[in-house]
Amino acid sequence: MKTEIINVANLKCNGCANTIKKSISSIEGVSSVVVDNDEMTVSVDFSEPASKLEIVEN
């Protein structure tokens, strides 16, 4: 399992956070998504077939 922390510009509201979480959670292989509005980051735990590229593009 891998963990990636991705910086997200202008992540200010819970609506945006929920949209990001829902979208990334739908990727096969993603087991956990934690959005931190204050730090403007998304922490994702995943394994194959998910990839960092797929997560970032989603």
KOLLUMKOL-811265 format. One record per atom (N, C-alpha, C): atom name; x, y, z. Coordinates in Angstrom, 3 decimals, always signed. Example, Ala and Ser with C-alpha at 12.3 -4.5 7.8 and 13.67 -1.06 7.14 Angstrom:
% residues 2
PT atom       xx       yy       zz
PT    N  +13.190   -5.690   +7.800
PT   CA  +12.300   -4.500   +7.800
PT    C  +13.200   -3.300   +7.800
PT    N  +12.850   -2.250   +7.080
PT   CA  +13.670   -1.060   +7.140
PT    C  +12.900   +0.030   +7.870
//
This chain:
% residues 58
PT atom       xx       yy       zz
PT    N   +0.840   -1.170   +0.000
PT   CA   +0.000   +0.000   +0.000
PT    C   +0.888   +1.237   +0.000
PT    N   +0.471   +2.252   -0.752
PT   CA   +1.190   +3.515   -0.835
PT    C   +0.319   +4.620   -0.260
PT    N   +0.979   +5.653   +0.243
PT   CA   +0.295   +6.858   +0.688
PT    C   +0.905   +8.037   -0.040
PT    N   +0.066   +8.846   -0.646
PT   CA   +0.504  +10.059   -1.323
PT    C   -0.207  +11.247   -0.708
PT    N   +0.515  +12.329   -0.524
PT   CA   -0.076  +13.581   -0.079
PT    C   +0.010  +14.550   -1.246
PT    N   -1.145  +15.034   -1.670
PT   CA   -1.241  +15.870   -2.854
PT    C   -1.702  +17.264   -2.431
PT    N   -0.975  +18.289   -2.877
PT   CA   -1.366  +19.674   -2.611
PT    C   -2.440  +20.076   -3.604
PT    N   -3.469  +20.765   -3.105
PT   CA   -4.576  +21.224   -3.941
PT    C   -4.727  +22.733   -3.756
PT    N   -4.545  +23.489   -4.837
PT   CA   -4.664  +24.939   -4.764
PT    C   -6.117  +25.340   -4.541
PT    N   -6.312  +26.377   -3.727
PT   CA   -7.628  +26.975   -3.488
PT    C   -8.664  +26.005   -2.914
PT    N   -8.238  +25.107   -2.089
PT   CA   -9.160  +24.180   -1.412
PT    C   -9.686  +24.877   -0.166
PT    N  -10.880  +25.474   -0.280
PT   CA  -11.350  +26.345   +0.792
PT    C  -12.630  +25.895   +1.473
PT    N  -13.450  +25.096   +0.800
PT   CA  -14.741  +24.789   +1.408
PT    C  -14.959  +23.283   +1.510
PT    N  -15.904  +22.909   +2.365
PT   CA  -16.212  +21.490   +2.549
PT    C  -16.876  +20.896   +1.321
PT    N  -17.577  +21.710   +0.539
PT   CA  -18.184  +21.209   -0.697
PT    C  -17.121  +20.722   -1.659
PT    N  -16.063  +21.513   -1.808
PT   CA  -14.945  +21.115   -2.671
PT    C  -14.279  +19.849   -2.125
PT    N  -14.083  +19.816   -0.819
PT   CA  -13.450  +18.658   -0.179
PT    C  -14.273  +17.400   -0.407
PT    N  -15.591  +17.499   -0.273
PT   CA  -16.455  +16.335   -0.474
PT    C  -16.429  +15.856   -1.921
PT    N  -16.397  +16.792   -2.874
PT   CA  -16.325  +16.424   -4.288
PT    C  -15.034  +15.680   -4.580
PT    N  -13.923  +16.191   -4.058
PT   CA  -12.616  +15.550   -4.265
PT    C  -12.612  +14.160   -3.632
PT    N  -13.093  +14.061   -2.404
PT   CA  -13.101  +12.774   -1.694
PT    C  -13.945  +11.741   -2.440
PT    N  -15.121  +12.151   -2.888
PT   CA  -16.009  +11.232   -3.606
PT    C  -15.372  +10.758   -4.909
PT    N  -14.764  +11.676   -5.641
PT   CA  -14.151  +11.342   -6.924
PT    C  -12.979  +10.375   -6.759
PT    N  -12.093  +10.669   -5.826
PT   CA  -10.911   +9.819   -5.629
PT    C  -11.307   +8.478   -5.020
PT    N  -12.279   +8.483   -4.129
PT   CA  -12.717   +7.228   -3.498
PT    C  -13.298   +6.238   -4.499
PT    N  -13.779   +6.739   -5.627
PT   CA  -14.385   +5.861   -6.627
PT    C  -13.354   +5.101   -7.456
PT    N  -12.080   +5.447   -7.319
PT   CA  -11.015   +4.772   -8.070
PT    C  -10.730   +3.414   -7.441
PT    N  -10.710   +2.378   -8.266
PT   CA  -10.413   +1.028   -7.775
PT    C   -8.999   +0.979   -7.209
PT    N   -8.870   +0.498   -5.980
PT   CA   -7.576   +0.384   -5.317
PT    C   -7.365   +1.435   -4.240
PT    N   -8.201   +2.468   -4.212
PT   CA   -8.093   +3.514   -3.195
PT    C   -8.821   +3.045   -1.943
PT    N   -8.113   +3.061   -0.817
PT   CA   -8.720   +2.576   +0.425
PT    C   -9.054   +3.700   +1.400
PT    N   -8.400   +4.868   +1.269
PT   CA   -8.656   +5.956   +2.199
PT    C   -8.342   +7.292   +1.540
PT    N   -9.210   +8.284   +1.783
PT   CA   -8.985   +9.647   +1.294
PT    C   -9.267  +10.598   +2.458
PT    N   -8.280  +11.421   +2.806
PT   CA   -8.449  +12.404   +3.878
PT    C   -8.117  +13.772   +3.299
PT    N   -9.098  +14.678   +3.352
PT   CA   -8.913  +16.027   +2.837
PT    C   -8.706  +16.974   +4.008
PT    N   -7.650  +17.775   +3.949
PT   CA   -7.345  +18.761   +4.982
PT    C   -7.473  +20.153   +4.368
PT    N   -8.601  +20.825   +4.620
PT   CA   -8.840  +22.154   +4.049
PT    C   -7.811  +23.173   +4.531
PT    N   -7.420  +23.101   +5.796
PT   CA   -6.484  +24.077   +6.355
PT    C   -5.110  +23.991   +5.692
PT    N   -4.649  +22.785   +5.446
PT   CA   -3.342  +22.582   +4.818
PT    C   -3.432  +22.526   +3.297
PT    N   -4.660  +22.477   +2.768
PT   CA   -4.927  +22.355   +1.329
PT    C   -4.222  +21.124   +0.740
PT    N   -4.407  +19.984   +1.440
PT   CA   -3.826  +18.715   +0.989
PT    C   -4.868  +17.608   +0.992
PT    N   -4.567  +16.589   +0.188
PT   CA   -5.371  +15.374   +0.153
PT    C   -4.410  +14.210   +0.365
PT    N   -4.667  +13.403   +1.376
PT   CA   -3.859  +12.217   +1.656
PT    C   -4.633  +10.995   +1.165
PT    N   -3.966  +10.193   +0.329
PT   CA   -4.635   +9.046   -0.282
PT    C   -3.830   +7.775   -0.021
PT    N   -4.487   +6.768   +0.541
PT   CA   -3.901   +5.435   +0.685
PT    C   -4.445   +4.588   -0.450
PT    N   -3.537   +3.935   -1.198
PT   CA   -3.987   +3.153   -2.343
PT    C   -3.013   +2.028   -2.661
PT    N   -3.507   +1.093   -3.441
PT   CA   -2.672   +0.015   -3.979
PT    C   -3.121   -0.219   -5.412
PT    N   -2.393   -1.055   -6.132
PT   CA   -2.747   -1.324   -7.531
PT    C   -4.144   -1.897   -7.611
PT    N   -4.901   -1.541   -8.609
PT   CA   -4.518   -0.931   -9.869
PT    C   -4.472   +0.603   -9.854
PT    N   -4.774   +1.262   -8.736
PT   CA   -4.716   +2.726   -8.682
PT    C   -3.275   +3.199   -8.813
PT    N   -3.108   +4.390   -9.375
PT   CA   -1.782   +4.991   -9.492
PT    C   -1.869   +6.467   -9.122
PT    N   -0.739   +7.057   -8.761
PT   CA   -0.720   +8.474   -8.414
PT    C   -1.217   +9.308   -9.597
PT    N   -0.805   +8.973  -10.792
PT   CA   -1.224   +9.708  -11.987
PT    C   -2.743   +9.678  -12.134
PT    N   -3.343   +8.524  -11.956
PT   CA   -4.796   +8.400  -12.071
PT    C   -5.497   +9.244  -10.995
PT    N   -4.956   +9.244   -9.794
PT   CA   -5.539  +10.006   -8.688
PT    C   -5.452  +11.504   -8.981
PT    N   -4.302  +11.974   -9.410
PT   CA   -4.116  +13.394   -9.679
PT    C   -4.988  +13.854  -10.845
PT    N   -5.108  +13.023  -11.873
PT   CA   -5.914  +13.388  -13.032
PT    C   -7.398  +13.372  -12.738
PT    N   -7.800  +12.628  -11.715
PT   CA   -9.216  +12.508  -11.388
PT    C   -9.657  +13.721  -10.639
//
